[in-house]
Amino acid sequence: MELLTQKQAADLLCVSIRTVERYRHSGLLKSIQINKRTIRIPKLAVEKLLGESTWRKSQDLKNLKTTNTTSSTEAKTAVNEYQRGRRIYQSQLHGFKAG
Protein backbone atom coordinates (compact mmCIF):
# COMPACT_ATOMS: atom_id res chain seq x y z
CA MET A 1 0.00 0.00 0.00
CA GLU A 2 1.50 3.28 -1.12
CA LEU A 3 1.05 6.19 1.28
CA LEU A 4 1.03 9.85 0.24
CA THR A 5 1.57 13.05 2.14
CA GLN A 6 -1.24 15.61 2.16
CA LYS A 7 0.72 17.73 -0.32
CA GLN A 8 1.10 14.81 -2.73
CA ALA A 9 -2.61 13.99 -2.41
CA ALA A 10 -3.49 17.66 -3.02
CA ASP A 11 -1.33 17.69 -6.16
CA LEU A 12 -3.00 14.54 -7.51
CA LEU A 13 -6.48 15.91 -6.79
CA CYS A 14 -5.59 19.40 -8.10
CA VAL A 15 -6.82 21.02 -4.87
CA SER A 16 -5.22 22.81 -1.94
CA ILE A 17 -3.88 21.11 1.17
CA ARG A 18 -6.70 22.74 3.15
CA THR A 19 -9.23 21.05 0.86
CA VAL A 20 -7.54 17.70 1.47
CA GLU A 21 -7.90 18.37 5.21
CA ARG A 22 -11.61 19.12 4.69
CA TYR A 23 -12.01 15.89 2.72
CA ARG A 24 -10.36 13.97 5.55
CA HIS A 25 -12.51 15.53 8.26
CA SER A 26 -15.74 15.01 6.29
CA GLY A 27 -14.89 11.35 5.62
CA LEU A 28 -14.49 11.66 1.84
CA LEU A 29 -10.82 10.76 2.07
CA LYS A 30 -9.46 8.07 4.37
CA SER A 31 -6.20 8.81 6.15
CA ILE A 32 -3.75 7.22 8.56
CA GLN A 33 -2.36 9.18 11.49
CA ILE A 34 1.13 7.87 12.18
CA ASN A 35 1.82 10.19 15.11
CA LYS A 36 0.51 13.50 16.39
CA ARG A 37 1.78 15.49 13.40
CA THR A 38 2.27 12.92 10.64
CA ILE A 39 -0.67 12.02 8.44
CA ARG A 40 -0.55 9.77 5.40
CA ILE A 41 -3.22 9.10 2.83
CA PRO A 42 -3.46 5.80 0.92
CA LYS A 43 -3.03 6.32 -2.80
CA LEU A 44 -6.02 4.03 -3.44
CA ALA A 45 -8.25 6.42 -1.45
CA VAL A 46 -7.13 9.32 -3.65
CA GLU A 47 -7.73 7.29 -6.83
CA LYS A 48 -11.17 6.26 -5.56
CA LEU A 49 -12.07 9.89 -4.90
CA LEU A 50 -10.83 10.84 -8.38
CA GLY A 51 -12.91 8.05 -9.92
CA GLU A 52 -16.07 9.37 -8.24
CA SER A 53 -15.40 12.95 -9.30
CA THR A 54 -17.92 14.50 -11.73
CA TRP A 55 -15.16 16.76 -13.06
CA ARG A 56 -13.03 13.72 -13.86
CA LYS A 57 -15.97 12.01 -15.60
CA SER A 58 -16.59 15.07 -17.75
CA GLN A 59 -12.90 15.17 -18.69
CA ASP A 60 -13.08 11.49 -19.63
CA LEU A 61 -16.09 12.21 -21.85
CA LYS A 62 -14.22 15.00 -23.62
CA ASN A 63 -11.18 12.78 -24.17
CA LEU A 64 -13.19 9.77 -25.28
CA LYS A 65 -11.83 8.33 -28.51
CA THR A 66 -14.12 6.06 -30.47
CA THR A 67 -13.68 3.97 -33.57
CA ASN A 68 -17.14 3.81 -35.11
CA THR A 69 -19.54 6.62 -36.00
CA THR A 70 -22.37 5.53 -33.68
CA SER A 71 -20.17 5.66 -30.58
CA SER A 72 -18.65 8.92 -31.77
CA THR A 73 -22.10 10.46 -32.11
CA GLU A 74 -23.08 9.23 -28.65
CA ALA A 75 -19.89 10.65 -27.15
CA LYS A 76 -20.47 14.03 -28.82
CA THR A 77 -24.07 14.04 -27.54
CA ALA A 78 -22.89 13.28 -24.00
CA VAL A 79 -20.32 16.06 -24.13
CA ASN A 80 -22.89 18.52 -25.51
CA GLU A 81 -25.37 17.60 -22.76
CA TYR A 82 -22.70 18.12 -20.13
CA GLN A 83 -21.73 21.51 -21.58
CA ARG A 84 -25.37 22.61 -21.81
CA GLY A 85 -25.96 21.60 -18.19
CA ARG A 86 -22.85 23.50 -17.17
CA ARG A 87 -24.12 26.64 -18.96
CA ILE A 88 -27.51 26.35 -17.26
CA TYR A 89 -25.84 25.92 -13.87
CA GLN A 90 -23.64 28.97 -14.45
CA SER A 91 -26.61 31.06 -15.56
CA GLN A 92 -28.56 30.12 -12.44
CA LEU A 93 -25.54 30.84 -10.30
CA HIS A 94 -25.00 34.29 -11.81
CA GLY A 95 -28.62 35.16 -12.57
CA PHE A 96 -28.69 35.49 -16.34
CA LYS A 97 -30.47 33.56 -19.08
CA ALA A 98 -28.70 30.52 -20.54
CA GLY A 99 -28.01 30.57 -24.26
NUVOKE-523969 format. One record per residue (C-alpha): residue in three letters; residue number from 1; x, y, z. Coordinates in pm, 1 decimal. Each point is the difference from the previous one (the first is absolute). Layout:
N
PT    aa     i         px         py         pz
PT   Ala   NUM          X          Y          Z
...
***
This chain:
99
PT    aa     i         px         py         pz
PT   Met     1        0.0        0.0        0.0
PT   Glu     2      149.9      328.3     -112.1
PT   Leu     3      -45.4      290.8      239.9
PT   Leu     4       -1.3      365.8     -103.7
PT   Thr     5       53.3      320.6      189.8
PT   Gln     6     -280.1      255.1        2.2
PT   Lys     7      196.1      212.5     -248.3
PT   Gln     8       37.5     -292.5     -240.8
PT   Ala     9     -370.8      -81.3       31.5
PT   Ala    10      -87.7      366.3      -60.7
PT   Asp    11      215.9        3.2     -313.4
PT   Leu    12     -167.1     -315.1     -135.0
PT   Leu    13     -348.0      137.3       71.5
PT   Cys    14       88.4      349.3     -130.6
PT   Val    15     -122.4      161.6      322.3
PT   Ser    16      160.1      179.1      293.9
PT   Ile    17      134.1     -169.5      310.9
PT   Arg    18     -282.6      162.4      197.4
PT   Thr    19     -252.9     -168.5     -228.6
PT   Val    20      168.6     -335.6       61.0
PT   Glu    21      -36.1       66.7      373.7
PT   Arg    22     -370.5       75.6      -51.5
PT   Tyr    23      -40.4     -323.4     -197.6
PT   Arg    24      165.9     -191.5      282.9
PT   His    25     -215.6      155.5      271.8
PT   Ser    26     -322.6      -51.6     -197.1
PT   Gly    27       84.3     -365.6      -67.7
PT   Leu    28       40.0       30.4     -377.4
PT   Leu    29      367.5      -89.7       22.5
PT   Lys    30      136.3     -268.8      229.9
PT   Ser    31      325.8       73.3      178.6
PT   Ile    32      245.0     -159.0      240.7
PT   Gln    33      138.8      196.7      292.5
PT   Ile    34      348.6     -131.6       69.7
PT   Asn    35       69.3      231.7      293.3
PT   Lys    36     -130.9      331.4      127.5
PT   Arg    37      127.2      199.1     -299.1
PT   Thr    38       48.8     -257.1     -276.1
PT   Ile    39     -294.3      -89.9     -219.8
PT   Arg    40       12.2     -224.5     -304.3
PT   Ile    41     -267.3      -67.6     -257.2
PT   Pro    42      -23.6     -330.3     -190.1
PT   Lys    43       43.5       52.8     -372.7
PT   Leu    44     -299.6     -229.2      -63.6
PT   Ala    45     -222.8      239.3      198.7
PT   Val    46      111.8      289.3     -219.8
PT   Glu    47      -59.4     -202.7     -317.5
PT   Lys    48     -344.2     -103.4      126.7
PT   Leu    49      -90.3      363.5       65.5
PT   Leu    50      123.8       94.3     -348.0
PT   Gly    51     -208.2     -278.8     -153.4
PT   Glu    52     -315.9      132.6      167.7
PT   Ser    53       67.2      358.1     -106.2
PT   Thr    54     -251.9      154.1     -242.4
PT   Trp    55      275.6      226.1     -133.7
PT   Arg    56      212.9     -303.2      -80.0
PT   Lys    57     -293.1     -171.9     -173.5
PT   Ser    58      -62.5      306.7     -215.1
PT   Gln    59      369.0       10.0      -94.5
PT   Asp    60      -18.3     -368.5      -93.3
PT   Leu    61     -300.9       72.6     -222.3
PT   Lys    62      187.6      278.4     -176.5
PT   Asn    63      303.2     -221.4      -55.1
PT   Leu    64     -200.6     -301.2     -111.4
PT   Lys    65      135.8     -143.7     -323.3
PT   Thr    66     -228.3     -227.1     -195.4
PT   Thr    67       43.9     -209.3     -310.5
PT   Asn    68     -346.3      -16.4     -153.8
PT   Thr    69     -239.5      281.4      -88.7
PT   Thr    70     -283.3     -108.8      232.1
PT   Ser    71      219.9       13.3      309.1
PT   Ser    72      152.1      325.6     -118.7
PT   Thr    73     -345.3      154.0      -34.0
PT   Glu    74      -98.1     -123.5      346.5
PT   Ala    75      319.1      142.1      149.3
PT   Lys    76      -58.4      338.3     -166.2
PT   Thr    77     -359.5        1.1      127.7
PT   Ala    78      117.8      -76.4      353.7
PT   Val    79      257.6      278.2      -12.9
PT   Asn    80     -256.9      246.2     -138.4
PT   Glu    81     -248.5      -91.9      275.5
PT   Tyr    82      267.2       52.1      262.7
PT   Gln    83       97.0      338.9     -144.6
PT   Arg    84     -364.6      110.0      -23.6
PT   Gly    85      -58.7     -101.4      362.8
PT   Arg    86      310.7      190.5      101.6
PT   Arg    87     -126.1      314.1     -179.3
PT   Ile    88     -339.8      -29.4      170.9
PT   Tyr    89      166.9      -43.2      338.3
PT   Gln    90      220.7      305.4      -57.5
PT   Ser    91     -297.1      209.0     -111.3
PT   Gln    92     -195.5      -94.4      312.3
PT   Leu    93      302.1       71.9      213.9
PT   His    94       54.2      345.5     -151.7
PT   Gly    95     -362.4       86.5      -75.1
PT   Phe    96       -6.7       33.7     -377.8
PT   Lys    97     -177.8     -193.4     -273.3
PT   Ala    98      176.5     -304.1     -146.7
PT   Gly    99       69.0        4.7     -371.5
***
